[in-house]
Amino acid sequence: MKIFLKHIALYGSLVFILLNLIALGSFWSLRQSTFYKPSFAINQDNLDLDYIVLGSSTGLTTLDTKQIDSLTNWQGLNLSMDDTALPSHYLMLKHFLESGGQLKRCILAITPWDVANAHPKLGNNAYRFLPFIFKKEVKDHFKGLPTDDLSPVYGSTFVPLYGFSYYNTELFYPSLIALAKPNYRNRFDAKGNYVYPNLGSSLETKTIKRSEYQFKNPYLEKIQLLCKENSIELILYQSPLLNQQQITPKAYTMINHSTLLAQDTALFYDAIHVNKRGRVLATQSFVNAILK
């Protein structure tokens, strides 16, 4: 019986070590690629940029950096990630700067419900930073979020297999794709953009709902401070919304395009995302505002 238990312990340890090596190999593959935005952000030939766009899916699909560059002669990237919030935007900015990136402007696409969240938590797509979990800024970021030390992301600092096994389909198969095609990108173009098609769900024009921003999210202040420390101009931007108007408090300056598209349902994919046609108009209006 003792021999059997010793064999179980030995082979179990070997399997555990092997699986952790596979996890580390997958992390390495993703770090060398452009598959996810954290790797895409720093694996550029030029990290000295005029601007980046940060945000969730609204930032990802509203501001077209190709169009901005063509109208301004700037060079920028869209580093927004879908299904994320201000903590991830802050980490993306810090990750870019700590990796040698330099910026003149940071365009932060906000959403009313995100800036009003006084107690932000780990985002759904935060696992995309896992390949960089051993970098100080990434490790410290997840340690500082209101999650326990057993969270799959922070726990990967000590046991890479932990987060790797939890997010296996989002990490293992992409790492194989990244190994075969290092320049493959996960649903965004060479400038970091993604766009929704013109065909969306049936939308209706309703009475506009008006509300004022409630700036309570502590990560907005963290982003402001990080930009100030690095002499970066921070530009807050509200993308067009359908049937909703956000009122900017007097203490804040921002480009507020919540009612820009005048409830034109043909320009929206859904209530908070513009479609391909809407993106062209929104980006043009943003450039007009920024140049003024």
C-alpha positions as CSV (number, residue, x, y, z in Angstrom):
1,M,0.0,0.0,0.0
2,K,2.8,2.4,0.9
3,I,4.5,1.7,-2.5
4,F,1.3,2.4,-4.3
5,L,0.9,5.7,-2.5
6,K,4.4,6.7,-3.2
7,H,3.8,6.0,-6.9
8,I,0.7,8.0,-6.8
9,A,2.5,10.9,-5.2
10,L,5.4,10.7,-7.7
11,Y,3.4,10.4,-10.8
12,G,0.9,13.0,-9.5
13,S,3.8,15.4,-8.9
14,L,5.2,14.8,-12.4
15,V,1.8,15.4,-14.0
16,F,1.4,18.6,-12.0
17,I,4.8,19.9,-13.0
18,L,4.1,18.9,-16.7
19,L,0.8,20.7,-16.7
20,N,2.3,23.8,-15.2
21,L,5.0,23.8,-17.9
22,I,2.3,23.5,-20.5
23,A,0.6,26.5,-18.9
24,L,3.8,28.5,-19.0
25,G,4.4,27.5,-22.6
26,S,0.9,28.7,-23.5
27,F,1.5,32.0,-21.7
28,W,4.8,32.4,-23.6
29,S,3.1,31.8,-26.9
30,L,0.4,34.4,-26.2
31,R,3.0,36.9,-25.1
32,Q,4.8,36.7,-28.4
33,S,1.7,37.1,-30.4
34,T,-1.0,39.7,-31.2
35,F,-3.9,37.4,-30.4
36,Y,-5.3,39.3,-27.4
37,K,-5.1,43.1,-26.8
38,P,-2.5,43.0,-24.0
39,S,0.0,41.3,-26.3
40,F,-1.1,43.3,-29.3
41,A,-0.5,46.6,-27.4
42,I,3.2,46.0,-26.8
43,N,4.2,43.9,-29.8
44,Q,4.2,46.8,-32.2
45,D,7.1,48.1,-34.2
46,N,6.4,51.6,-32.9
47,L,5.3,52.2,-29.3
48,D,5.7,56.0,-29.5
49,L,2.1,57.0,-30.3
50,D,0.0,60.1,-30.5
51,Y,-2.9,58.4,-28.8
52,I,-4.6,55.2,-27.7
53,V,-8.3,54.5,-27.2
54,L,-9.3,52.7,-24.1
55,G,-12.7,51.4,-23.2
56,S,-15.0,48.4,-23.4
57,S,-17.0,47.3,-26.4
58,T,-18.3,50.9,-27.0
59,G,-14.8,52.2,-27.3
60,L,-13.8,49.2,-29.5
61,T,-16.6,49.7,-32.0
62,T,-17.2,53.5,-32.0
63,L,-13.9,55.2,-32.7
64,D,-12.1,54.0,-35.8
65,T,-8.4,54.7,-35.4
66,K,-7.8,54.3,-39.1
67,Q,-10.2,57.1,-39.8
68,I,-8.8,59.2,-37.0
69,D,-5.2,58.8,-38.3
70,S,-6.3,59.7,-41.8
71,L,-8.0,62.9,-40.7
72,T,-5.4,64.1,-38.2
73,N,-2.1,62.6,-39.4
74,W,-1.7,61.1,-35.9
75,Q,-0.7,57.5,-35.2
76,G,-2.8,55.6,-32.7
77,L,-4.2,52.3,-31.6
78,N,-7.5,51.1,-30.3
79,L,-6.7,49.1,-27.1
80,S,-10.3,48.8,-26.0
81,M,-11.5,45.3,-24.9
82,D,-15.0,44.1,-25.0
83,D,-16.7,43.1,-21.7
84,T,-14.3,45.1,-19.5
85,A,-14.5,48.0,-17.2
86,L,-12.3,50.8,-15.8
87,P,-10.0,48.5,-13.8
88,S,-9.0,46.8,-17.0
89,H,-8.6,50.1,-18.8
90,Y,-6.3,51.3,-16.1
91,L,-4.2,48.1,-16.3
92,M,-4.0,48.3,-20.1
93,L,-2.6,51.9,-19.8
94,K,-0.1,50.9,-17.1
95,H,0.9,47.8,-19.0
96,F,1.5,49.8,-22.2
97,L,3.6,52.4,-20.3
98,E,5.6,49.9,-18.3
99,S,6.4,48.1,-21.5
100,G,8.1,51.2,-23.0
101,G,5.1,52.8,-24.6
102,Q,4.9,56.6,-24.9
103,L,1.8,58.6,-25.4
104,K,0.6,62.2,-26.0
105,R,-3.1,61.5,-25.5
106,C,-5.3,58.8,-23.9
107,I,-8.9,58.7,-25.2
108,L,-11.0,57.0,-22.5
109,A,-14.4,55.8,-23.7
110,I,-16.6,55.7,-20.6
111,T,-20.0,54.3,-19.9
112,P,-22.5,55.8,-17.3
113,W,-22.9,52.5,-15.4
114,D,-19.1,51.9,-15.2
115,V,-18.1,55.3,-13.9
116,A,-20.9,55.1,-11.3
117,N,-19.7,51.8,-9.9
118,A,-18.0,52.6,-6.6
119,H,-16.9,49.0,-5.9
120,P,-15.4,47.6,-9.2
121,K,-14.4,44.0,-9.3
122,L,-12.5,41.6,-11.6
123,G,-13.7,41.9,-15.2
124,N,-14.9,39.0,-17.3
125,N,-12.1,39.3,-19.8
126,A,-9.3,40.1,-17.3
127,Y,-7.9,36.6,-18.0
128,R,-6.3,38.1,-21.2
129,F,-3.6,39.6,-19.0
130,L,-2.7,36.2,-17.5
131,P,0.3,35.6,-19.9
132,F,1.8,38.7,-18.1
133,I,0.8,37.7,-14.6
134,F,4.5,37.7,-13.5
135,K,4.9,41.3,-14.4
136,K,4.8,43.5,-11.3
137,E,2.1,45.9,-12.5
138,V,-0.2,43.1,-13.5
139,K,0.3,41.0,-10.4
140,D,-0.1,44.1,-8.1
141,H,-3.2,45.1,-10.0
142,F,-5.1,41.9,-9.4
143,K,-3.9,41.7,-5.9
144,G,-5.4,45.2,-5.3
145,L,-8.8,44.3,-6.7
146,P,-11.6,43.3,-4.2
147,T,-11.2,39.6,-4.9
148,D,-10.0,36.9,-2.6
149,D,-6.5,35.4,-3.0
150,L,-8.0,32.2,-4.4
151,S,-9.2,34.0,-7.6
152,P,-8.0,32.1,-10.7
153,V,-6.2,35.2,-12.0
154,Y,-4.2,36.2,-9.0
155,G,-3.7,32.6,-8.0
156,S,-1.8,32.1,-11.2
157,T,1.1,34.1,-9.7
158,F,1.9,31.1,-7.6
159,V,0.4,28.2,-9.7
160,P,0.1,29.0,-13.4
161,L,-2.0,25.9,-13.9
162,Y,-4.7,27.4,-11.7
163,G,-5.9,30.2,-14.0
164,F,-4.8,28.3,-17.1
165,S,-7.1,25.4,-16.2
166,Y,-10.0,27.7,-15.2
167,Y,-9.9,29.6,-18.5
168,N,-8.6,26.7,-20.6
169,T,-10.6,27.2,-23.7
170,E,-9.8,30.9,-23.7
171,L,-6.1,30.3,-23.3
172,F,-5.0,26.9,-24.5
173,Y,-6.5,26.8,-28.0
174,P,-5.6,30.5,-28.6
175,S,-2.0,29.8,-27.6
176,L,-1.9,27.1,-30.3
177,I,-3.2,29.5,-32.9
178,A,-0.7,32.1,-31.7
179,L,2.1,29.6,-32.0
180,A,1.1,28.8,-35.6
181,K,0.1,32.3,-36.6
182,P,1.8,34.9,-34.2
183,N,0.2,37.8,-36.1
184,Y,-3.4,36.5,-35.9
185,R,-5.8,38.9,-34.1
186,N,-8.9,37.9,-32.1
187,R,-11.7,40.0,-33.7
188,F,-9.9,43.3,-34.3
189,D,-8.0,44.8,-37.2
190,A,-4.4,45.9,-37.5
191,K,-5.2,49.1,-35.7
192,G,-7.2,47.4,-32.9
193,N,-10.7,48.2,-34.2
194,Y,-13.9,46.1,-34.5
195,V,-17.2,47.1,-36.0
196,Y,-20.7,45.8,-35.8
197,P,-22.5,45.2,-39.1
198,N,-25.3,47.5,-40.3
199,L,-27.8,44.8,-39.8
200,G,-28.8,44.8,-36.2
201,S,-31.8,43.9,-34.1
202,S,-35.0,45.8,-34.6
203,L,-34.8,49.1,-32.7
204,E,-37.4,51.6,-31.7
205,T,-37.2,55.3,-31.1
206,K,-38.5,56.1,-27.6
207,T,-38.7,59.1,-25.3
208,I,-35.1,60.1,-24.4
209,K,-34.2,59.2,-20.9
210,R,-32.0,61.9,-19.3
211,S,-29.6,61.3,-16.4
212,E,-26.4,62.9,-15.0
213,Y,-23.1,61.1,-14.6
214,Q,-22.2,59.8,-11.2
215,F,-18.4,59.7,-11.1
216,K,-17.8,57.2,-8.2
217,N,-15.4,54.6,-9.7
218,P,-12.0,55.0,-8.0
219,Y,-10.2,53.7,-11.1
220,L,-11.2,56.8,-13.0
221,E,-9.1,58.8,-10.6
222,K,-6.3,56.2,-10.9
223,I,-6.3,56.7,-14.7
224,Q,-6.3,60.5,-14.3
225,L,-3.3,60.3,-11.9
226,L,-1.4,57.9,-14.2
227,C,-1.9,60.2,-17.2
228,K,-0.8,63.3,-15.1
229,E,2.3,61.5,-13.9
230,N,3.3,60.7,-17.5
231,S,2.3,64.1,-19.0
232,I,-0.5,62.5,-21.1
233,E,-3.6,64.4,-22.0
234,L,-6.7,62.5,-20.9
235,I,-9.8,62.9,-23.1
236,L,-13.1,61.5,-21.7
237,Y,-15.5,60.4,-24.4
238,Q,-19.1,59.2,-24.4
239,S,-20.2,57.3,-27.4
240,P,-23.6,57.7,-29.0
241,L,-26.5,56.1,-27.1
242,L,-30.0,55.4,-28.4
243,N,-32.9,57.0,-26.5
244,Q,-30.6,58.2,-23.7
245,Q,-28.9,61.5,-22.9
246,Q,-26.1,61.7,-20.4
247,I,-25.6,65.1,-18.8
248,T,-22.0,66.1,-17.9
249,P,-21.4,67.7,-14.5
250,K,-19.9,71.1,-14.5
251,A,-16.8,69.9,-12.8
252,Y,-15.9,67.7,-15.8
253,T,-14.8,68.4,-19.3
254,M,-15.4,65.7,-21.9
255,I,-16.7,65.0,-25.4
256,N,-20.2,63.9,-24.8
257,H,-21.8,62.4,-27.9
258,S,-24.6,60.5,-26.1
259,T,-27.2,62.2,-28.3
260,L,-25.1,62.8,-31.4
261,L,-26.9,60.5,-33.8
262,A,-30.3,61.9,-32.9
263,Q,-32.1,58.6,-32.3
264,D,-31.5,57.4,-35.8
265,T,-32.0,53.6,-35.4
266,A,-30.4,53.0,-38.8
267,L,-27.0,54.0,-37.3
268,F,-27.2,51.7,-34.3
269,Y,-26.5,48.0,-33.9
270,D,-28.2,48.0,-30.5
271,A,-29.0,50.6,-27.8
272,I,-25.4,51.2,-26.9
273,H,-23.4,50.3,-29.9
274,V,-23.2,52.0,-33.3
275,N,-23.0,50.0,-36.5
276,K,-20.6,50.5,-39.4
277,R,-22.4,53.6,-40.7
278,G,-22.8,55.0,-37.3
279,R,-19.1,54.5,-36.6
280,V,-18.1,56.7,-39.5
281,L,-20.2,59.6,-38.4
282,A,-19.2,59.2,-34.7
283,T,-15.5,59.1,-35.6
284,Q,-15.8,62.2,-37.9
285,S,-17.7,64.1,-35.2
286,F,-15.1,63.1,-32.6
287,V,-12.2,64.3,-34.8
288,N,-14.1,67.6,-35.4
289,A,-14.5,68.1,-31.6
290,I,-10.9,67.1,-30.8
291,L,-9.4,69.5,-33.4
292,K,-11.4,72.4,-31.9
